[in-house]
Amino acid sequence: MKTFHFQIATPEKVVFDAPAVEAVTLPTQMGEITILPNHLPLVANLQPGEVKIKIKDQELFLAVSGGFINIRPGEVVVLADTAERFDEIDIQRAEEARHRAKQTMEQSRTAEATDYTALAAKLEKELARLKVARRHHDTKRPSIKVE
């Protein structure tokens, strides 16, 4: 089966790097896209949401929060603001962070200098983390080695 090199990097570190990935599903502004070998070159904005990586009969799920996708022949690179494996997300802490972001948005509706875009992005990030963590929390999935 054909494969491609796939990497997810954040400003802090390389979160995932694998030389032989069969498919990757990513959230974009255009909706979810699935990348298979020989995909046409593309640059797209990454949206907060779930990344699904398929290697042989294994799948790995990550929560990401914005960034860029660069698809080139034989290689896909994701530059993400944040990226976390589903099993690394503490659901309680993510729920508390979502709650704090929502409260801050509600309290700052009267303030003129409020950066609603940043608050909305924070809320969207936390919602994506919760969605990924809750969806896969109780599943027993084969683990894929993450670099």
PLY file of the C-alpha trace (Angstrom):
ply
format ascii 1.0
element vertex 147
property float x
property float y
property float z
element edge 146
property int vertex1
property int vertex2
end_header
0.00 0.00 0.00
1.19 3.52 -0.78
2.04 5.83 2.09
3.37 9.32 2.74
5.44 11.11 5.37
3.31 12.96 7.95
4.39 15.41 10.62
2.59 17.63 13.14
4.66 20.34 14.79
3.75 23.03 17.31
5.91 26.00 18.35
7.17 23.88 21.27
7.91 20.53 19.64
7.28 17.95 16.96
4.18 16.16 18.25
3.99 13.38 15.68
6.34 12.25 12.90
5.85 9.09 10.87
7.42 8.13 7.53
4.63 5.78 6.36
1.09 7.04 6.96
-1.80 5.68 4.87
-4.37 8.42 5.50
-4.92 11.56 7.57
-8.19 13.40 8.20
-7.84 17.07 9.13
-10.28 19.88 10.01
-10.03 22.86 7.64
-12.05 25.99 6.88
-13.51 24.06 3.93
-14.59 21.20 6.20
-12.85 17.92 6.99
-10.47 16.64 4.35
-8.92 13.20 4.13
-5.47 13.04 2.62
-4.38 9.87 0.87
-1.15 9.10 -1.00
-0.77 11.10 -4.24
-3.00 13.92 -2.98
-2.73 17.11 -5.01
-0.51 19.80 -3.50
-2.47 22.09 -1.20
-1.99 24.72 1.48
-4.93 25.20 3.84
-5.83 26.68 7.20
-6.18 24.19 10.03
-9.26 24.65 12.20
-9.69 23.49 15.80
-10.88 19.90 15.80
-9.88 16.27 15.48
-7.01 14.80 13.48
-7.28 11.11 12.58
-4.07 9.35 11.53
-4.21 5.87 9.98
-1.17 3.60 9.87
-1.87 -0.01 8.83
-4.71 -1.20 11.06
-4.07 1.41 13.76
-5.58 4.84 14.28
-4.43 7.76 16.39
-6.59 10.75 17.29
-5.32 14.21 18.22
-6.99 17.49 19.11
-5.56 20.52 17.30
-6.28 24.21 17.53
-5.57 26.13 14.39
-2.55 26.43 12.17
-1.61 25.51 8.62
-1.50 22.40 6.44
1.05 21.95 3.66
0.52 19.00 1.32
3.34 18.19 -1.10
4.05 15.05 -3.11
4.88 12.32 -0.59
4.67 14.60 2.44
2.11 16.36 4.64
3.23 18.86 7.27
0.87 20.40 9.82
2.02 23.46 11.72
-0.45 23.63 14.60
-0.87 26.14 17.40
-1.45 23.18 19.75
-1.79 19.42 19.29
-2.58 16.76 21.89
-3.22 13.04 21.75
-6.72 12.11 22.91
-5.32 10.06 25.80
-3.26 13.01 27.08
-6.29 15.29 27.52
-7.63 15.60 31.07
-11.38 15.89 30.48
-12.05 17.65 33.79
-9.34 20.27 33.22
-10.49 20.82 29.63
-14.08 21.29 30.82
-12.92 23.82 33.43
-10.92 25.72 30.79
-13.95 25.77 28.47
-16.11 27.04 31.31
-13.60 29.81 32.15
-13.38 30.90 28.50
-17.16 31.01 28.19
-17.49 33.02 31.42
-14.84 35.49 30.29
-16.68 36.02 27.01
-19.97 36.65 28.82
-18.39 39.03 31.36
-16.56 41.05 28.73
-19.55 41.80 26.52
-19.74 45.25 28.07
-16.03 46.05 27.79
-15.04 48.00 24.70
-11.48 46.71 24.43
-12.35 43.02 24.59
-10.64 40.79 22.05
-13.62 38.60 21.15
-11.66 36.85 18.42
-9.06 35.58 20.90
-11.76 34.55 23.39
-13.74 32.75 20.69
-10.59 30.96 19.52
-9.84 29.86 23.09
-13.40 28.56 23.51
-13.25 26.75 20.15
-9.93 25.15 21.13
-11.32 23.85 24.42
-14.47 22.53 22.75
-12.31 20.63 20.22
-10.19 19.14 23.01
-13.29 18.00 24.88
-14.88 16.51 21.78
-11.79 14.43 20.94
-11.18 13.34 24.53
-14.79 12.36 25.17
-15.19 10.56 21.86
-12.19 8.30 22.41
-11.83 8.25 26.21
-13.32 4.80 26.80
-12.02 3.14 23.65
-9.17 0.67 23.63
-7.17 1.59 20.57
-3.80 0.29 19.48
-1.17 2.82 20.33
0.91 4.39 17.60
4.34 5.55 18.63
4.45 9.34 18.78
7.77 11.07 18.34
0 1
1 2
2 3
3 4
4 5
5 6
6 7
7 8
8 9
9 10
10 11
11 12
12 13
13 14
14 15
15 16
16 17
17 18
18 19
19 20
20 21
21 22
22 23
23 24
24 25
25 26
26 27
27 28
28 29
29 30
30 31
31 32
32 33
33 34
34 35
35 36
36 37
37 38
38 39
39 40
40 41
41 42
42 43
43 44
44 45
45 46
46 47
47 48
48 49
49 50
50 51
51 52
52 53
53 54
54 55
55 56
56 57
57 58
58 59
59 60
60 61
61 62
62 63
63 64
64 65
65 66
66 67
67 68
68 69
69 70
70 71
71 72
72 73
73 74
74 75
75 76
76 77
77 78
78 79
79 80
80 81
81 82
82 83
83 84
84 85
85 86
86 87
87 88
88 89
89 90
90 91
91 92
92 93
93 94
94 95
95 96
96 97
97 98
98 99
99 100
100 101
101 102
102 103
103 104
104 105
105 106
106 107
107 108
108 109
109 110
110 111
111 112
112 113
113 114
114 115
115 116
116 117
117 118
118 119
119 120
120 121
121 122
122 123
123 124
124 125
125 126
126 127
127 128
128 129
129 130
130 131
131 132
132 133
133 134
134 135
135 136
136 137
137 138
138 139
139 140
140 141
141 142
142 143
143 144
144 145
145 146
